[in-house]
Amino acid sequence: MAKTLELIFTTTAGKDVTLTVDEPRANVTDAELLAGMQAIITHNVFEVEGSPLGTVKGARIVERNIVEYEV
């Protein structure tokens, strides 16, 4: 099962932005996620359409079950 961590932010212009991390560590805590996301905001790591990330909106793990067929 493929897992992706989605980090969801809102820019200072009000636009929602999602950053994804493939195969995140299984035991990541809420506190670690919040601290990491706050660090991304504090250090102005990303800018979207001229607006820096402004607030943390949320985070989630998305699981996908991939079945490949040989054709």
C-alpha positions, 0 to 999 in steps of 0.5 A: 500500500502506497502512503503519502503525507499531505501537508496543507497550508494557506498562503498569505493571499488565501490560497490553499497549497498542498505539499506531498511527501512519499512514504512518510515515517509511520510513527510521525507525531502531530507535534512533529508535523506542526513543528515542521510545518511551522518551520517551513512557514517561518523560513519562507521555504516556498512561495506560490504565485508571489505569496508565501505560506501563511498558516497551517491548515492541516495534514493527512496520510493518504493510502493507495492500494495499487494493483498492476495487471500484466497485459 
